[in-house]
């Protein structure tokens, strides 16, 4: 009897315990979790902002990323994406500030370091760009994206030999030469660009991008020469001090030069087309509108935005 009486409260206690546990489970099933809902809502809005960015709606993406960064000031992702869209809109100072904030929150993030290096380069702050990208190299020296971005920065700084060696880590000689030539062309050094593209063709006779770039640079040189000729004509007409070359002689000489030049270019392209055993390499091409009088201008694919959504 004593055993029976002493066991009774234990059984009752277990019953109550199971009842309470079961009750909690059923309450949890229907309870709301405001904090968890806010996290989920932010993730949804972050994903939506990335869609805006991907579609080129940078202003709306900026507003959303800014709001998210204010709501969650310790999440580096929001500052990173905000910095990228600001730089894309030409708001360089604000963009760099946001990317630096992201870097402070996530020191070893290669994507953030690459984006910050790109932003510094667009702003012409090459030494800062090099410093940031070398910091990224210390984290992962094998990262191809970081190596290529650093090579591009070194090239724009005039350290073309170092840039070439960096490019060669991941590409063949012809492609590396093409990239160095592209940097020269973007910087306005047309003659150096022609030399590098010529070296690329010597190494890879089937390097079609190099051949096409040489044609574009040739067209550019002709346009510049024509502009200088017209400028000289205006000056001569204004002071009437020099006797111009007879029109017929000038026209014949010009047409003769054009014929030879056109023949050389056609021959060059034909040779490239015939070199089927040397497939063309995918490299950065010189834009046809590049001129030596323009400041250095970066195309959207010059650098690798490391975290484009």
ABEGO torsion letter per residue (X at the ends): XAAAAAAAAAAAAAAAAAAAAAAAAAAAAABBBAAAAAAAAAAAAAAAAAAAAAAGBAAAAAAAAAAAAAABAABAAAAAAAAAAAAAAGBAAAAAAAAAAAAAABAABAAAAAAAAAAAAAAGBAAAAAAAAAAAAAABAABAAAAAAAAAAAAAAGBAAAAAAAAAAABBAAAAAAAAAAAAAAAGBAAAAAAAAAAAAAABAABAAAAAAAAAAAAAAAAAAAAAAAAAAAAAAAAGABBBBBAAAAAAAAAAAAAAAAAAAAAAAAAAAABAABBBBBBBBBBAABBAABBBBBBAAABBBAABX
